[in-house]
Amino acid sequence: MQSKISIITVVYNDIIHIKQTMDSITKQSYPYIEYILIDGASNDGTKEIIESYIKNISNILKEECIEQSNAKAKLESRFYLEAIKKDNQNFSFKFLSQKDSGIYDAMNKGIDLATGEWCNFMNCGDNFYNEFVIENLFRAYKNLKEGGAISIIYGDAKIFFDDDNYKILHSKTTKHKYRHHFIHQAAFIKTNLMKSYKYDTSFKIAGDTDFFTRAYNNGVIFKHFKEIIVSFNVEGISSNLSFRMFKEDCIIGFKYNRFFPILHISKYIFWIIPRVCIRNIIPKKFRNKARVVFGKKNN
């Protein structure tokens, strides 16, 4: 019997990209999928797009709508539905639209709803590399002798800087003591592990880093597969330095090495800050080309 995979998409006010991400998941050749969508009570039409998409291709099993009239109670307003895909009874939907306190709170809501053996987060704007990704990955996983001991499997990512420039991001190491060396969307995690650990909602940016480092430092077994799992476009994503990201990285690293903040500050001063400054003064066309060239040398 093949494993059921819970794929979780978190979204808030992203009407432009939500259908593309949903298509990426509903068109997977792997049949046993539980697709969970968590919407943070969008007000731009995203909620309606998701609801219409699901109802067009599915039979609705359950639908609930709880509306609150006063401002404070609106935090408890929720819309929820469950459905089964018309052309595949093994493909199910769960859709929750409700206010949340941030992305990791929303992701934890998805974990609470998950019933598959494995979880993957493919958030709005991200896409599987092709329609055979899950099928190929779990065929390779089933062939592993030590498969039962593994709780996190992950692959590579194809990153587009623009229409003409991209690179394949490979994990350079299997050691994830201070940070995970792979794209979060390229990982599949045992659901029982996710429910035990969950995401620390005190983090606003690095909650996934905190999750994976906690798992690694507690002896959870990771396995890398040389498969491209996800593709996404970083065009438009800010390259500016974030003090919050720096601070959260230091908080995480300090748990496992008291000298980590000093090492991290040195890395920022002598490597990250100069690189970002140079990147921001180079014309975009040449900057993206350079990122591809130097990326190939580093992989």
C-alpha positions as CSV (number, residue, x, y, z in Angstrom):
1,M,0.0,0.0,0.0
2,Q,1.3,3.4,-1.0
3,S,1.7,6.1,1.7
4,K,-0.8,9.0,1.8
5,I,0.9,12.3,1.5
6,S,-0.5,15.5,3.1
7,I,0.5,18.6,1.1
8,I,-0.2,21.9,2.9
9,T,-0.5,25.3,1.2
10,V,-0.6,28.4,3.3
11,V,-1.9,31.6,1.7
12,Y,-3.0,35.1,2.4
13,N,-4.2,37.6,-0.2
14,D,-2.4,36.1,-3.2
15,I,-5.0,35.8,-5.8
16,I,-2.4,35.9,-8.6
17,H,-0.5,32.8,-7.7
18,I,-2.9,30.5,-5.8
19,K,-4.3,28.7,-8.9
20,Q,-0.8,27.9,-10.3
21,T,0.2,26.3,-7.0
22,M,-3.0,24.3,-6.8
23,D,-2.6,23.1,-10.3
24,S,0.9,21.9,-9.5
25,I,-0.5,19.7,-6.7
26,T,-3.8,18.5,-8.3
27,K,-1.9,17.4,-11.5
28,Q,0.6,15.1,-9.6
29,S,0.6,11.6,-11.0
30,Y,0.9,10.2,-7.4
31,P,-2.7,9.3,-6.5
32,Y,-2.7,9.2,-2.7
33,I,-2.8,12.9,-1.7
34,E,-4.5,14.9,1.0
35,Y,-4.4,18.5,0.0
36,I,-4.8,21.0,2.8
37,L,-5.2,24.7,2.2
38,I,-4.9,27.2,5.0
39,D,-6.1,30.7,4.1
40,G,-5.6,33.6,6.6
41,A,-9.0,35.0,5.9
42,S,-8.0,36.7,2.7
43,N,-10.0,39.7,1.5
44,D,-8.8,40.0,-2.1
45,G,-10.8,37.1,-3.6
46,T,-8.2,34.3,-2.8
47,K,-10.7,32.5,-0.6
48,E,-13.3,32.5,-3.3
49,I,-10.9,31.3,-5.9
50,I,-9.9,28.3,-3.7
51,E,-13.5,27.4,-2.9
52,S,-14.5,27.6,-6.6
53,Y,-11.5,25.6,-7.7
54,I,-12.2,22.8,-5.2
55,K,-16.0,22.7,-6.0
56,N,-15.4,22.5,-9.7
57,I,-13.4,19.3,-9.6
58,S,-14.7,17.6,-6.4
59,N,-17.6,16.3,-4.5
60,I,-18.1,18.2,-1.2
61,L,-18.3,16.0,1.9
62,K,-18.5,18.7,4.5
63,E,-18.9,22.5,4.6
64,E,-19.1,24.8,7.6
65,C,-19.3,28.6,7.8
66,I,-19.2,30.4,11.1
67,E,-19.5,34.2,10.9
68,Q,-19.1,36.6,13.8
69,S,-20.5,40.1,13.7
70,N,-18.4,42.1,16.2
71,A,-14.7,43.0,15.6
72,K,-13.2,40.9,18.4
73,A,-15.2,37.8,17.5
74,K,-14.2,38.1,13.8
75,L,-11.0,36.4,14.8
76,E,-13.0,33.3,15.4
77,S,-14.9,33.4,12.1
78,R,-14.0,30.4,10.0
79,F,-14.9,28.7,6.7
80,Y,-14.1,25.0,6.4
81,L,-14.8,22.3,3.8
82,E,-13.7,18.8,2.9
83,A,-14.0,17.2,-0.5
84,I,-13.0,14.3,-2.7
85,K,-11.7,14.8,-6.2
86,K,-14.2,13.5,-8.8
87,D,-11.7,11.7,-10.9
88,N,-9.6,10.2,-8.1
89,Q,-11.3,9.0,-4.8
90,N,-7.8,8.8,-3.2
91,F,-7.3,12.6,-3.6
92,S,-8.9,14.6,-0.8
93,F,-9.2,18.3,0.0
94,K,-9.4,20.2,3.3
95,F,-9.8,23.9,3.2
96,L,-9.7,26.2,6.2
97,S,-10.1,30.0,6.0
98,Q,-9.5,31.7,9.3
99,K,-7.5,34.5,10.8
100,D,-4.1,33.5,12.1
101,S,-1.2,35.1,14.0
102,G,1.4,34.5,11.3
103,I,2.7,32.0,8.8
104,Y,3.9,29.4,11.3
105,D,0.5,29.6,13.2
106,A,-1.1,28.9,9.8
107,M,1.3,26.0,9.1
108,N,0.5,24.5,12.5
109,K,-3.2,24.6,11.7
110,G,-2.3,22.6,8.5
111,I,-0.4,20.0,10.6
112,D,-3.4,19.6,12.9
113,L,-5.5,18.7,10.0
114,A,-3.0,16.3,8.4
115,T,-3.7,12.5,8.4
116,G,-1.2,11.4,5.8
117,E,2.0,9.5,6.7
118,W,4.1,12.4,5.3
119,C,3.7,16.2,5.2
120,N,5.0,18.6,2.6
121,F,4.6,22.4,2.6
122,M,4.1,23.9,-0.9
123,N,3.0,27.4,0.0
124,C,1.3,29.8,-2.4
125,G,3.6,30.8,-5.3
126,D,5.7,27.6,-5.1
127,N,5.4,24.7,-7.4
128,F,6.5,21.1,-7.8
129,Y,9.1,20.7,-10.5
130,N,6.9,18.5,-12.6
131,E,3.9,16.2,-12.2
132,F,6.0,13.1,-11.5
133,V,7.9,14.5,-8.5
134,I,6.1,12.7,-5.7
135,E,5.8,9.4,-7.6
136,N,9.5,9.4,-8.4
137,L,10.6,10.4,-4.9
138,F,8.6,7.8,-3.1
139,R,9.5,5.1,-5.5
140,A,13.1,5.8,-4.6
141,Y,12.3,5.9,-0.9
142,K,10.6,2.5,-1.0
143,N,13.8,1.0,-2.5
144,L,15.8,2.1,0.6
145,K,16.7,-0.7,3.0
146,E,16.8,1.8,5.9
147,G,13.6,3.6,4.9
148,G,11.7,2.9,8.1
149,A,14.3,4.8,10.2
150,I,14.1,8.0,8.1
151,S,11.8,10.8,9.2
152,I,12.8,13.6,6.8
153,I,13.5,13.2,3.1
154,Y,14.5,16.1,0.9
155,G,15.7,16.9,-2.6
156,D,16.9,19.8,-4.7
157,A,15.3,23.0,-6.1
158,K,15.3,24.8,-9.4
159,I,15.5,28.6,-8.6
160,F,14.6,31.1,-11.4
161,F,16.1,34.6,-11.1
162,D,14.3,35.6,-14.3
163,D,13.0,34.0,-17.4
164,D,16.5,33.3,-18.7
165,N,18.6,32.6,-15.6
166,Y,18.2,29.8,-13.1
167,K,20.3,27.4,-11.1
168,I,19.8,24.1,-9.4
169,L,20.2,24.3,-5.6
170,H,21.8,21.1,-4.3
171,S,22.2,20.4,-0.6
172,K,26.0,20.5,0.0
173,T,25.9,18.6,3.3
174,T,23.7,16.3,5.3
175,K,24.6,18.1,8.5
176,H,21.9,20.5,9.7
177,K,23.1,21.5,13.2
178,Y,22.6,25.3,12.8
179,R,20.5,25.6,9.7
180,H,18.9,23.3,7.1
181,H,20.8,23.2,3.8
182,F,17.9,22.6,1.5
183,I,14.7,24.4,0.5
184,H,11.8,23.9,2.9
185,Q,9.4,23.1,0.1
186,A,11.7,20.3,-1.1
187,A,11.3,18.3,2.1
188,F,8.8,15.6,3.1
189,I,8.5,15.1,6.9
190,K,6.8,12.2,8.8
191,T,3.5,13.6,10.0
192,N,3.9,12.1,13.5
193,L,7.2,14.1,13.8
194,M,5.5,17.3,12.7
195,K,2.7,16.9,15.2
196,S,5.2,16.3,18.0
197,Y,7.5,19.2,17.1
198,K,5.3,21.7,15.3
199,Y,6.6,25.2,14.4
200,D,7.6,27.7,17.1
201,T,5.3,30.7,16.5
202,S,7.7,33.1,18.3
203,F,9.7,33.0,15.1
204,K,8.4,35.2,12.2
205,I,11.0,34.2,9.5
206,A,13.1,31.3,10.7
207,G,10.5,28.9,12.1
208,D,11.4,26.3,9.6
209,T,15.1,26.6,10.4
210,D,14.3,26.1,14.1
211,F,12.2,23.1,13.3
212,F,14.8,21.3,11.2
213,T,17.7,22.1,13.6
214,R,15.6,20.8,16.6
215,A,15.0,17.6,14.6
216,Y,18.6,17.2,13.6
217,N,20.0,17.9,17.1
218,N,17.5,15.4,18.6
219,G,18.8,12.6,16.4
220,V,16.1,12.6,13.7
221,I,17.4,10.9,10.5
222,F,17.4,12.9,7.3
223,K,17.9,11.5,3.8
224,H,18.8,13.5,0.6
225,F,17.6,12.4,-2.8
226,K,19.1,13.7,-6.0
227,E,15.7,14.7,-7.4
228,I,14.5,18.2,-8.2
229,I,11.5,18.6,-6.1
230,V,10.4,22.3,-6.4
231,S,10.8,25.2,-8.7
232,F,10.2,28.8,-7.8
233,N,10.9,32.3,-9.0
234,V,12.9,34.6,-6.7
235,E,12.4,37.7,-8.9
236,G,10.8,40.4,-6.8
237,I,12.0,38.9,-3.5
238,S,13.9,41.5,-1.6
239,S,17.7,41.0,-1.4
240,N,17.9,43.5,1.5
241,L,19.4,42.4,4.8
242,S,16.9,41.6,7.5
243,F,17.8,42.3,11.1
244,R,15.0,40.0,12.2
245,M,16.4,37.1,10.1
246,F,19.8,37.7,11.5
247,K,18.5,37.8,15.1
248,E,16.4,34.7,14.7
249,D,19.4,32.8,13.2
250,C,21.5,33.8,16.2
251,I,18.8,32.7,18.6
252,I,18.6,29.3,17.0
253,G,22.4,28.8,16.7
254,F,23.0,29.8,20.3
255,K,20.9,26.8,21.5
256,Y,23.6,24.5,20.1
257,N,26.8,26.6,20.3
258,R,27.2,29.6,22.6
259,F,29.8,31.1,20.1
260,F,27.5,30.9,17.2
261,P,26.3,34.6,17.3
262,I,30.0,35.7,17.1
263,L,30.6,33.4,14.1
264,H,27.4,34.6,12.5
265,I,28.3,38.3,13.0
266,S,31.7,37.6,11.3
267,K,29.9,35.9,8.4
268,Y,27.6,38.9,8.0
269,I,30.4,41.5,8.1
270,F,32.9,39.8,5.9
271,W,30.7,37.9,3.4
272,I,26.9,38.6,3.4
273,I,26.9,42.4,3.7
274,P,29.6,43.0,1.0
275,R,27.9,40.5,-1.3
276,V,24.5,42.1,-0.9
277,C,26.0,45.6,-1.5
278,I,27.7,44.5,-4.7
279,R,24.6,42.7,-5.9
280,N,22.5,45.9,-5.4
281,I,24.7,48.1,-7.5
282,I,25.1,45.7,-10.4
283,P,22.4,45.9,-13.2
284,K,19.8,43.3,-12.7
285,K,20.5,41.5,-16.0
286,F,24.2,41.0,-15.2
287,R,23.5,40.3,-11.5
288,N,21.2,37.3,-12.4
289,K,23.7,35.9,-14.8
290,A,26.5,36.1,-12.2
291,R,24.3,34.3,-9.7
292,V,23.9,31.5,-12.1
293,V,27.6,31.3,-13.0
294,F,28.8,31.4,-9.4
295,G,26.1,29.1,-8.3
296,K,27.3,26.4,-10.7
297,K,30.8,26.7,-9.3
298,N,29.6,26.3,-5.8
299,N,27.4,23.2,-6.5
